[in-house]
Amino acid sequence: MRTREGMALTKKNGKLKGKQPKLPEPARRSIRRRYAEGEVSLADLATEYSVGRSTIHRIIHGPETSR
């Protein structure tokens, strides 16, 4: 109960944040551009950025805006 009260207070003050993105926005733009141009495959991007293929897939096919 005390945890929820603290979280509500923090949210009210605008400081409660969710999980941060694995990659910064410039890297996300680069991934979208390179994949759209056919430069590299999804698996190659996942290896290059040390993230899972599902993360790359979400970046490519998800919304263009960052969190």
mmCIF file of the N, C-alpha and C atoms, coordinates in Angstrom:
data_MODEL
# 
_entry.id   MODEL 
# 
loop_
_atom_site.group_PDB 
_atom_site.id 
_atom_site.type_symbol 
_atom_site.label_atom_id 
_atom_site.label_alt_id 
_atom_site.label_comp_id 
_atom_site.label_asym_id 
_atom_site.label_entity_id 
_atom_site.label_seq_id 
_atom_site.pdbx_PDB_ins_code 
_atom_site.Cartn_x 
_atom_site.Cartn_y 
_atom_site.Cartn_z 
_atom_site.occupancy 
_atom_site.B_iso_or_equiv 
_atom_site.pdbx_formal_charge 
_atom_site.auth_seq_id 
_atom_site.auth_comp_id 
_atom_site.auth_asym_id 
_atom_site.auth_atom_id 
_atom_site.pdbx_PDB_model_num 
ATOM 1   N N  . MET A 1 1  ? 0.826  -1.178  0.000   1.00 0.00 ? 1  MET A N  1 
ATOM 2   C CA . MET A 1 1  ? 0.000  0.000   0.000   1.00 0.00 ? 1  MET A CA 1 
ATOM 3   C C  . MET A 1 1  ? 0.883  1.260   0.000   1.00 0.00 ? 1  MET A C  1 
ATOM 4   N N  . ARG A 1 2  ? 1.944  1.239   0.796   1.00 0.00 ? 2  ARG A N  1 
ATOM 5   C CA . ARG A 1 2  ? 2.841  2.394   0.836   1.00 0.00 ? 2  ARG A CA 1 
ATOM 6   C C  . ARG A 1 2  ? 3.529  2.597   -0.509  1.00 0.00 ? 2  ARG A C  1 
ATOM 7   N N  . THR A 1 3  ? 3.844  1.487   -1.189  1.00 0.00 ? 3  THR A N  1 
ATOM 8   C CA . THR A 1 3  ? 4.478  1.585   -2.499  1.00 0.00 ? 3  THR A CA 1 
ATOM 9   C C  . THR A 1 3  ? 3.556  2.274   -3.486  1.00 0.00 ? 3  THR A C  1 
ATOM 10  N N  . ARG A 1 4  ? 2.312  1.866   -3.512  1.00 0.00 ? 4  ARG A N  1 
ATOM 11  C CA . ARG A 1 4  ? 1.341  2.471   -4.435  1.00 0.00 ? 4  ARG A CA 1 
ATOM 12  C C  . ARG A 1 4  ? 1.140  3.952   -4.145  1.00 0.00 ? 4  ARG A C  1 
ATOM 13  N N  . GLU A 1 5  ? 1.132  4.320   -2.866  1.00 0.00 ? 5  GLU A N  1 
ATOM 14  C CA . GLU A 1 5  ? 0.990  5.728   -2.498  1.00 0.00 ? 5  GLU A CA 1 
ATOM 15  C C  . GLU A 1 5  ? 2.196  6.529   -3.001  1.00 0.00 ? 5  GLU A C  1 
ATOM 16  N N  . GLY A 1 6  ? 3.381  5.965   -2.831  1.00 0.00 ? 6  GLY A N  1 
ATOM 17  C CA . GLY A 1 6  ? 4.594  6.626   -3.310  1.00 0.00 ? 6  GLY A CA 1 
ATOM 18  C C  . GLY A 1 6  ? 4.609  6.760   -4.820  1.00 0.00 ? 6  GLY A C  1 
ATOM 19  N N  . MET A 1 7  ? 4.165  5.709   -5.522  1.00 0.00 ? 7  MET A N  1 
ATOM 20  C CA . MET A 1 7  ? 4.120  5.763   -6.988  1.00 0.00 ? 7  MET A CA 1 
ATOM 21  C C  . MET A 1 7  ? 3.105  6.800   -7.458  1.00 0.00 ? 7  MET A C  1 
ATOM 22  N N  . ALA A 1 8  ? 1.965  6.894   -6.775  1.00 0.00 ? 8  ALA A N  1 
ATOM 23  C CA . ALA A 1 8  ? 0.947  7.879   -7.149  1.00 0.00 ? 8  ALA A CA 1 
ATOM 24  C C  . ALA A 1 8  ? 1.485  9.293   -6.963  1.00 0.00 ? 8  ALA A C  1 
ATOM 25  N N  . LEU A 1 9  ? 2.193  9.517   -5.870  1.00 0.00 ? 9  LEU A N  1 
ATOM 26  C CA . LEU A 1 9  ? 2.781  10.827  -5.607  1.00 0.00 ? 9  LEU A CA 1 
ATOM 27  C C  . LEU A 1 9  ? 3.838  11.175  -6.651  1.00 0.00 ? 9  LEU A C  1 
ATOM 28  N N  . THR A 1 10 ? 4.675  10.205  -6.995  1.00 0.00 ? 10 THR A N  1 
ATOM 29  C CA . THR A 1 10 ? 5.711  10.423  -7.999  1.00 0.00 ? 10 THR A CA 1 
ATOM 30  C C  . THR A 1 10 ? 5.094  10.700  -9.363  1.00 0.00 ? 10 THR A C  1 
ATOM 31  N N  . LYS A 1 11 ? 4.047  9.963   -9.706  1.00 0.00 ? 11 LYS A N  1 
ATOM 32  C CA . LYS A 1 11 ? 3.376  10.167  -10.987 1.00 0.00 ? 11 LYS A CA 1 
ATOM 33  C C  . LYS A 1 11 ? 2.746  11.557  -11.042 1.00 0.00 ? 11 LYS A C  1 
ATOM 34  N N  . LYS A 1 12 ? 2.171  11.976  -9.929  1.00 0.00 ? 12 LYS A N  1 
ATOM 35  C CA . LYS A 1 12 ? 1.567  13.296  -9.851  1.00 0.00 ? 12 LYS A CA 1 
ATOM 36  C C  . LYS A 1 12 ? 2.603  14.391  -10.117 1.00 0.00 ? 12 LYS A C  1 
ATOM 37  N N  . ASN A 1 13 ? 3.817  14.172  -9.638  1.00 0.00 ? 13 ASN A N  1 
ATOM 38  C CA . ASN A 1 13 ? 4.901  15.134  -9.837  1.00 0.00 ? 13 ASN A CA 1 
ATOM 39  C C  . ASN A 1 13 ? 5.583  14.991  -11.201 1.00 0.00 ? 13 ASN A C  1 
ATOM 40  N N  . GLY A 1 14 ? 5.152  14.009  -11.989 1.00 0.00 ? 14 GLY A N  1 
ATOM 41  C CA . GLY A 1 14 ? 5.680  13.842  -13.340 1.00 0.00 ? 14 GLY A CA 1 
ATOM 42  C C  . GLY A 1 14 ? 7.046  13.189  -13.408 1.00 0.00 ? 14 GLY A C  1 
ATOM 43  N N  . LYS A 1 15 ? 7.417  12.427  -12.398 1.00 0.00 ? 15 LYS A N  1 
ATOM 44  C CA . LYS A 1 15 ? 8.742  11.823  -12.386 1.00 0.00 ? 15 LYS A CA 1 
ATOM 45  C C  . LYS A 1 15 ? 8.733  10.320  -12.561 1.00 0.00 ? 15 LYS A C  1 
ATOM 46  N N  . LEU A 1 16 ? 7.568  9.714   -12.620 1.00 0.00 ? 16 LEU A N  1 
ATOM 47  C CA . LEU A 1 16 ? 7.476  8.272   -12.793 1.00 0.00 ? 16 LEU A CA 1 
ATOM 48  C C  . LEU A 1 16 ? 7.635  7.958   -14.270 1.00 0.00 ? 16 LEU A C  1 
ATOM 49  N N  . LYS A 1 17 ? 8.633  7.166   -14.591 1.00 0.00 ? 17 LYS A N  1 
ATOM 50  C CA . LYS A 1 17 ? 8.896  6.813   -15.978 1.00 0.00 ? 17 LYS A CA 1 
ATOM 51  C C  . LYS A 1 17 ? 8.772  5.306   -16.144 1.00 0.00 ? 17 LYS A C  1 
ATOM 52  N N  . GLY A 1 18 ? 8.423  4.906   -17.332 1.00 0.00 ? 18 GLY A N  1 
ATOM 53  C CA . GLY A 1 18 ? 8.344  3.484   -17.632 1.00 0.00 ? 18 GLY A CA 1 
ATOM 54  C C  . GLY A 1 18 ? 9.697  2.957   -18.047 1.00 0.00 ? 18 GLY A C  1 
ATOM 55  N N  . LYS A 1 19 ? 9.701  1.794   -18.643 1.00 0.00 ? 19 LYS A N  1 
ATOM 56  C CA . LYS A 1 19 ? 10.934 1.179   -19.101 1.00 0.00 ? 19 LYS A CA 1 
ATOM 57  C C  . LYS A 1 19 ? 11.522 2.004   -20.237 1.00 0.00 ? 19 LYS A C  1 
ATOM 58  N N  . GLN A 1 20 ? 12.797 2.272   -20.149 1.00 0.00 ? 20 GLN A N  1 
ATOM 59  C CA . GLN A 1 20 ? 13.472 3.087   -21.147 1.00 0.00 ? 20 GLN A CA 1 
ATOM 60  C C  . GLN A 1 20 ? 13.750 2.264   -22.414 1.00 0.00 ? 20 GLN A C  1 
ATOM 61  N N  . PRO A 1 21 ? 13.780 2.918   -23.592 1.00 0.00 ? 21 PRO A N  1 
ATOM 62  C CA . PRO A 1 21 ? 14.066 2.200   -24.832 1.00 0.00 ? 21 PRO A CA 1 
ATOM 63  C C  . PRO A 1 21 ? 15.472 1.589   -24.812 1.00 0.00 ? 21 PRO A C  1 
ATOM 64  N N  . LYS A 1 22 ? 15.628 0.439   -25.459 1.00 0.00 ? 22 LYS A N  1 
ATOM 65  C CA . LYS A 1 22 ? 16.929 -0.217  -25.507 1.00 0.00 ? 22 LYS A CA 1 
ATOM 66  C C  . LYS A 1 22 ? 17.925 0.551   -26.360 1.00 0.00 ? 22 LYS A C  1 
ATOM 67  N N  . LEU A 1 23 ? 17.423 1.245   -27.367 1.00 0.00 ? 23 LEU A N  1 
ATOM 68  C CA . LEU A 1 23 ? 18.308 1.993   -28.266 1.00 0.00 ? 23 LEU A CA 1 
ATOM 69  C C  . LEU A 1 23 ? 17.881 3.453   -28.332 1.00 0.00 ? 23 LEU A C  1 
ATOM 70  N N  . PRO A 1 24 ? 18.850 4.376   -28.416 1.00 0.00 ? 24 PRO A N  1 
ATOM 71  C CA . PRO A 1 24 ? 18.502 5.793   -28.519 1.00 0.00 ? 24 PRO A CA 1 
ATOM 72  C C  . PRO A 1 24 ? 17.837 6.104   -29.863 1.00 0.00 ? 24 PRO A C  1 
ATOM 73  N N  . GLU A 1 25 ? 17.150 7.222   -29.940 1.00 0.00 ? 25 GLU A N  1 
ATOM 74  C CA . GLU A 1 25 ? 16.408 7.590   -31.150 1.00 0.00 ? 25 GLU A CA 1 
ATOM 75  C C  . GLU A 1 25 ? 17.290 7.678   -32.400 1.00 0.00 ? 25 GLU A C  1 
ATOM 76  N N  . PRO A 1 26 ? 18.512 8.234   -32.346 1.00 0.00 ? 26 PRO A N  1 
ATOM 77  C CA . PRO A 1 26 ? 19.338 8.256   -33.566 1.00 0.00 ? 26 PRO A CA 1 
ATOM 78  C C  . PRO A 1 26 ? 19.617 6.857   -34.109 1.00 0.00 ? 26 PRO A C  1 
ATOM 79  N N  . ALA A 1 27 ? 19.847 5.898   -33.233 1.00 0.00 ? 27 ALA A N  1 
ATOM 80  C CA . ALA A 1 27 ? 20.082 4.516   -33.673 1.00 0.00 ? 27 ALA A CA 1 
ATOM 81  C C  . ALA A 1 27 ? 18.810 3.939   -34.285 1.00 0.00 ? 27 ALA A C  1 
ATOM 82  N N  . ARG A 1 28 ? 17.663 4.277   -33.711 1.00 0.00 ? 28 ARG A N  1 
ATOM 83  C CA . ARG A 1 28 ? 16.396 3.781   -34.239 1.00 0.00 ? 28 ARG A CA 1 
ATOM 84  C C  . ARG A 1 28 ? 16.138 4.324   -35.647 1.00 0.00 ? 28 ARG A C  1 
ATOM 85  N N  . ARG A 1 29 ? 16.435 5.615   -35.849 1.00 0.00 ? 29 ARG A N  1 
ATOM 86  C CA . ARG A 1 29 ? 16.276 6.208   -37.193 1.00 0.00 ? 29 ARG A CA 1 
ATOM 87  C C  . ARG A 1 29 ? 17.208 5.534   -38.188 1.00 0.00 ? 29 ARG A C  1 
ATOM 88  N N  . SER A 1 30 ? 18.434 5.271   -37.768 1.00 0.00 ? 30 SER A N  1 
ATOM 89  C CA . SER A 1 30 ? 19.417 4.623   -38.636 1.00 0.00 ? 30 SER A CA 1 
ATOM 90  C C  . SER A 1 30 ? 18.951 3.215   -39.023 1.00 0.00 ? 30 SER A C  1 
ATOM 91  N N  . ILE A 1 31 ? 18.418 2.496   -38.055 1.00 0.00 ? 31 ILE A N  1 
ATOM 92  C CA . ILE A 1 31 ? 17.918 1.141   -38.319 1.00 0.00 ? 31 ILE A CA 1 
ATOM 93  C C  . ILE A 1 31 ? 16.787 1.188   -39.340 1.00 0.00 ? 31 ILE A C  1 
ATOM 94  N N  . ARG A 1 32 ? 15.831 2.108   -39.139 1.00 0.00 ? 32 ARG A N  1 
ATOM 95  C CA . ARG A 1 32 ? 14.702 2.216   -40.084 1.00 0.00 ? 32 ARG A CA 1 
ATOM 96  C C  . ARG A 1 32 ? 15.193 2.545   -41.490 1.00 0.00 ? 32 ARG A C  1 
ATOM 97  N N  . ARG A 1 33 ? 16.111 3.502   -41.582 1.00 0.00 ? 33 ARG A N  1 
ATOM 98  C CA . ARG A 1 33 ? 16.617 3.935   -42.891 1.00 0.00 ? 33 ARG A CA 1 
ATOM 99  C C  . ARG A 1 33 ? 17.366 2.801   -43.586 1.00 0.00 ? 33 ARG A C  1 
ATOM 100 N N  . ARG A 1 34 ? 18.289 2.169   -42.871 1.00 0.00 ? 34 ARG A N  1 
ATOM 101 C CA . ARG A 1 34 ? 19.104 1.115   -43.479 1.00 0.00 ? 34 ARG A CA 1 
ATOM 102 C C  . ARG A 1 34 ? 18.264 -0.080  -43.903 1.00 0.00 ? 34 ARG A C  1 
ATOM 103 N N  . TYR A 1 35 ? 17.258 -0.428  -43.113 1.00 0.00 ? 35 TYR A N  1 
ATOM 104 C CA . TYR A 1 35 ? 16.403 -1.553  -43.464 1.00 0.00 ? 35 TYR A CA 1 
ATOM 105 C C  . TYR A 1 35 ? 15.533 -1.209  -44.676 1.00 0.00 ? 35 TYR A C  1 
ATOM 106 N N  . ALA A 1 36 ? 15.008 0.016   -44.710 1.00 0.00 ? 36 ALA A N  1 
ATOM 107 C CA . ALA A 1 36 ? 14.155 0.448   -45.828 1.00 0.00 ? 36 ALA A CA 1 
ATOM 108 C C  . ALA A 1 36 ? 14.936 0.475   -47.135 1.00 0.00 ? 36 ALA A C  1 
ATOM 109 N N  . GLU A 1 37 ? 16.211 0.831   -47.070 1.00 0.00 ? 37 GLU A N  1 
ATOM 110 C CA . GLU A 1 37 ? 17.035 0.880   -48.271 1.00 0.00 ? 37 GLU A CA 1 
ATOM 111 C C  . GLU A 1 37 ? 17.517 -0.502  -48.701 1.00 0.00 ? 37 GLU A C  1 
ATOM 112 N N  . GLY A 1 38 ? 17.245 -1.512  -47.881 1.00 0.00 ? 38 GLY A N  1 
ATOM 113 C CA . GLY A 1 38 ? 17.667 -2.868  -48.214 1.00 0.00 ? 38 GLY A CA 1 
ATOM 114 C C  . GLY A 1 38 ? 19.147 -3.102  -47.978 1.00 0.00 ? 38 GLY A C  1 
ATOM 115 N N  . GLU A 1 39 ? 19.760 -2.242  -47.190 1.00 0.00 ? 39 GLU A N  1 
ATOM 116 C CA . GLU A 1 39 ? 21.193 -2.315  -46.921 1.00 0.00 ? 39 GLU A CA 1 
ATOM 117 C C  . GLU A 1 39 ? 21.565 -3.568  -46.118 1.00 0.00 ? 39 GLU A C  1 
ATOM 118 N N  . VAL A 1 40 ? 20.770 -3.878  -45.101 1.00 0.00 ? 40 VAL A N  1 
ATOM 119 C CA . VAL A 1 40 ? 21.062 -5.002  -44.213 1.00 0.00 ? 40 VAL A CA 1 
ATOM 120 C C  . VAL A 1 40 ? 19.783 -5.743  -43.855 1.00 0.00 ? 40 VAL A C  1 
ATOM 121 N N  . SER A 1 41 ? 19.951 -6.958  -43.373 1.00 0.00 ? 41 SER A N  1 
ATOM 122 C CA . SER A 1 41 ? 18.790 -7.739  -42.959 1.00 0.00 ? 41 SER A CA 1 
ATOM 123 C C  . SER A 1 41 ? 18.465 -7.463  -41.495 1.00 0.00 ? 41 SER A C  1 
ATOM 124 N N  . LEU A 1 42 ? 17.301 -7.902  -41.098 1.00 0.00 ? 42 LEU A N  1 
ATOM 125 C CA . LEU A 1 42 ? 16.851 -7.743  -39.727 1.00 0.00 ? 42 LEU A CA 1 
ATOM 126 C C  . LEU A 1 42 ? 17.812 -8.447  -38.767 1.00 0.00 ? 42 LEU A C  1 
ATOM 127 N N  . ALA A 1 43 ? 18.240 -9.643  -39.112 1.00 0.00 ? 43 ALA A N  1 
ATOM 128 C CA . ALA A 1 43 ? 19.151 -10.406 -38.256 1.00 0.00 ? 43 ALA A CA 1 
ATOM 129 C C  . ALA A 1 43 ? 20.514 -9.717  -38.147 1.00 0.00 ? 43 ALA A C  1 
ATOM 130 N N  . ASP A 1 44 ? 20.999 -9.136  -39.248 1.00 0.00 ? 44 ASP A N  1 
ATOM 131 C CA . ASP A 1 44 ? 22.278 -8.427  -39.211 1.00 0.00 ? 44 ASP A CA 1 
ATOM 132 C C  . ASP A 1 44 ? 22.212 -7.212  -38.292 1.00 0.00 ? 44 ASP A C  1 
ATOM 133 N N  . LEU A 1 45 ? 21.103 -6.485  -38.340 1.00 0.00 ? 45 LEU A N  1 
ATOM 134 C CA . LEU A 1 45 ? 20.930 -5.329  -37.462 1.00 0.00 ? 45 LEU A CA 1 
ATOM 135 C C  . LEU A 1 45 ? 20.881 -5.752  -36.003 1.00 0.00 ? 45 LEU A C  1 
ATOM 136 N N  . ALA A 1 46 ? 20.205 -6.851  -35.720 1.00 0.00 ? 46 ALA A N  1 
ATOM 137 C CA . ALA A 1 46 ? 20.111 -7.343  -34.341 1.00 0.00 ? 46 ALA A CA 1 
ATOM 138 C C  . ALA A 1 46 ? 21.495 -7.702  -33.812 1.00 0.00 ? 46 ALA A C  1 
ATOM 139 N N  . THR A 1 47 ? 22.306 -8.332  -34.633 1.00 0.00 ? 47 THR A N  1 
ATOM 140 C CA . THR A 1 47 ? 23.667 -8.679  -34.226 1.00 0.00 ? 47 THR A CA 1 
ATOM 141 C C  . THR A 1 47 ? 24.510 -7.427  -34.030 1.00 0.00 ? 47 THR A C  1 
ATOM 142 N N  . GLU A 1 48 ? 24.420 -6.493  -34.943 1.00 0.00 ? 48 GLU A N  1 
ATOM 143 C CA . GLU A 1 48 ? 25.210 -5.260  -34.875 1.00 0.00 ? 48 GLU A CA 1 
ATOM 144 C C  . GLU A 1 48 ? 24.905 -4.445  -33.618 1.00 0.00 ? 48 GLU A C  1 
ATOM 145 N N  . TYR A 1 49 ? 23.631 -4.347  -33.241 1.00 0.00 ? 49 TYR A N  1 
ATOM 146 C CA . TYR A 1 49 ? 23.235 -3.528  -32.097 1.00 0.00 ? 49 TYR A CA 1 
ATOM 147 C C  . TYR A 1 49 ? 23.112 -4.338  -30.796 1.00 0.00 ? 49 TYR A C  1 
ATOM 148 N N  . SER A 1 50 ? 23.415 -5.614  -30.845 1.00 0.00 ? 50 SER A N  1 
ATOM 149 C CA . SER A 1 50 ? 23.377 -6.510  -29.671 1.00 0.00 ? 50 SER A CA 1 
ATOM 150 C C  . SER A 1 50 ? 22.003 -6.518  -28.989 1.00 0.00 ? 50 SER A C  1 
ATOM 151 N N  . VAL A 1 51 ? 20.969 -6.633  -29.798 1.00 0.00 ? 51 VAL A N  1 
ATOM 152 C CA . VAL A 1 51 ? 19.604 -6.758  -29.281 1.00 0.00 ? 51 VAL A CA 1 
ATOM 153 C C  . VAL A 1 51 ? 18.938 -7.917  -30.017 1.00 0.00 ? 51 VAL A C  1 
ATOM 154 N N  . GLY A 1 52 ? 17.781 -8.317  -29.540 1.00 0.00 ? 52 GLY A N  1 
ATOM 155 C CA . GLY A 1 52 ? 17.064 -9.408  -30.178 1.00 0.00 ? 52 GLY A CA 1 
ATOM 156 C C  . GLY A 1 52 ? 16.417 -8.978  -31.489 1.00 0.00 ? 52 GLY A C  1 
ATOM 157 N N  . ARG A 1 53 ? 16.111 -9.958  -32.325 1.00 0.00 ? 53 ARG A N  1 
ATOM 158 C CA . ARG A 1 53 ? 15.457 -9.648  -33.597 1.00 0.00 ? 53 ARG A CA 1 
ATOM 159 C C  . ARG A 1 53 ? 14.087 -9.032  -33.375 1.00 0.00 ? 53 ARG A C  1 
ATOM 160 N N  . SER A 1 54 ? 13.422 -9.419  -32.291 1.00 0.00 ? 54 SER A N  1 
ATOM 161 C CA . SER A 1 54 ? 12.103 -8.860  -32.006 1.00 0.00 ? 54 SER A CA 1 
ATOM 162 C C  . SER A 1 54 ? 12.190 -7.359  -31.708 1.00 0.00 ? 54 SER A C  1 
ATOM 163 N N  . THR A 1 55 ? 13.281 -6.920  -31.082 1.00 0.00 ? 55 THR A N  1 
ATOM 164 C CA . THR A 1 55 ? 13.473 -5.491  -30.816 1.00 0.00 ? 55 THR A CA 1 
ATOM 165 C C  . THR A 1 55 ? 13.617 -4.732  -32.125 1.00 0.00 ? 55 THR A C  1 
ATOM 166 N N  . ILE A 1 56 ? 14.404 -5.260  -33.041 1.00 0.00 ? 56 ILE A N  1 
ATOM 167 C CA . ILE A 1 56 ? 14.591 -4.623  -34.353 1.00 0.00 ? 56 ILE A CA 1 
ATOM 168 C C  . ILE A 1 56 ? 13.264 -4.615  -35.105 1.00 0.00 ? 56 ILE A C  1 
ATOM 169 N N  . HIS A 1 57 ? 12.541 -5.710  -35.051 1.00 0.00 ? 57 HIS A N  1 
ATOM 170 C CA . HIS A 1 57 ? 11.245 -5.795  -35.733 1.00 0.00 ? 57 HIS A CA 1 
ATOM 171 C C  . HIS A 1 57 ? 10.286 -4.738  -35.191 1.00 0.00 ? 57 HIS A C  1 
ATOM 172 N N  . ARG A 1 58 ? 10.251 -4.556  -33.864 1.00 0.00 ? 58 ARG A N  1 
ATOM 173 C CA . ARG A 1 58 ? 9.399  -3.534  -33.251 1.00 0.00 ? 58 ARG A CA 1 
ATOM 174 C C  . ARG A 1 58 ? 9.794  -2.141  -33.709 1.00 0.00 ? 58 ARG A C  1 
ATOM 175 N N  . ILE A 1 59 ? 11.094 -1.889  -33.831 1.00 0.00 ? 59 ILE A N  1 
ATOM 176 C CA . ILE A 1 59 ? 11.566 -0.574  -34.269 1.00 0.00 ? 59 ILE A CA 1 
ATOM 177 C C  . ILE A 1 59 ? 11.150 -0.309  -35.716 1.00 0.00 ? 59 ILE A C  1 
ATOM 178 N N  . ILE A 1 60 ? 11.308 -1.299  -36.563 1.00 0.00 ? 60 ILE A N  1 
ATOM 179 C CA . ILE A 1 60 ? 11.023 -1.139  -37.991 1.00 0.00 ? 60 ILE A CA 1 
ATOM 180 C C  . ILE A 1 60 ? 9.521  -1.017  -38.257 1.00 0.00 ? 60 ILE A C  1 
ATOM 181 N N  . HIS A 1 61 ? 8.740  -1.845  -37.616 1.00 0.00 ? 61 HIS A N  1 
ATOM 182 C CA . HIS A 1 61 ? 7.309  -1.900  -37.914 1.00 0.00 ? 61 HIS A CA 1 
ATOM 183 C C  . HIS A 1 61 ? 6.439  -1.182  -36.895 1.00 0.00 ? 61 HIS A C  1 
ATOM 184 N N  . GLY A 1 62 ? 7.036  -0.615  -35.873 1.00 0.00 ? 62 GLY A N  1 
ATOM 185 C CA . GLY A 1 62 ? 6.275  0.094   -34.848 1.00 0.00 ? 62 GLY A CA 1 
ATOM 186 C C  . GLY A 1 62 ? 6.090  1.552   -35.201 1.00 0.00 ? 62 GLY A C  1 
ATOM 187 N N  . PRO A 1 63 ? 5.568  2.320   -34.259 1.00 0.00 ? 63 PRO A N  1 
ATOM 188 C CA . PRO A 1 63 ? 5.375  3.766   -34.499 1.00 0.00 ? 63 PRO A CA 1 
ATOM 189 C C  . PRO A 1 63 ? 6.707  4.487   -34.665 1.00 0.00 ? 63 PRO A C  1 
ATOM 190 N N  . GLU A 1 64 ? 6.703  5.548   -35.418 1.00 0.00 ? 64 GLU A N  1 
ATOM 191 C CA . GLU A 1 64 ? 7.927  6.314   -35.722 1.00 0.00 ? 64 GLU A CA 1 
ATOM 192 C C  . GLU A 1 64 ? 8.431  7.136   -34.548 1.00 0.00 ? 64 GLU A C  1 
ATOM 193 N N  . THR A 1 65 ? 7.577  7.445   -33.608 1.00 0.00 ? 65 THR A N  1 
ATOM 194 C CA . THR A 1 65 ? 7.964  8.322   -32.506 1.00 0.00 ? 65 THR A CA 1 
ATOM 195 C C  . THR A 1 65 ? 8.623  7.540   -31.388 1.00 0.00 ? 65 THR A C  1 
ATOM 196 N N  . SER A 1 66 ? 9.464  8.235   -30.614 1.00 0.00 ? 66 SER A N  1 
ATOM 197 C CA . SER A 1 66 ? 10.077 7.617   -29.465 1.00 0.00 ? 66 SER A CA 1 
ATOM 198 C C  . SER A 1 66 ? 9.155  7.774   -28.280 1.00 0.00 ? 66 SER A C  1 
ATOM 199 N N  . ARG A 1 67 ? 9.457  7.109   -27.177 1.00 0.00 ? 67 ARG A N  1 
ATOM 200 C CA . ARG A 1 67 ? 8.639  7.163   -25.985 1.00 0.00 ? 67 ARG A CA 1 
ATOM 201 C C  . ARG A 1 67 ? 8.601  8.510   -25.390 1.00 0.00 ? 67 ARG A C  1 
# 
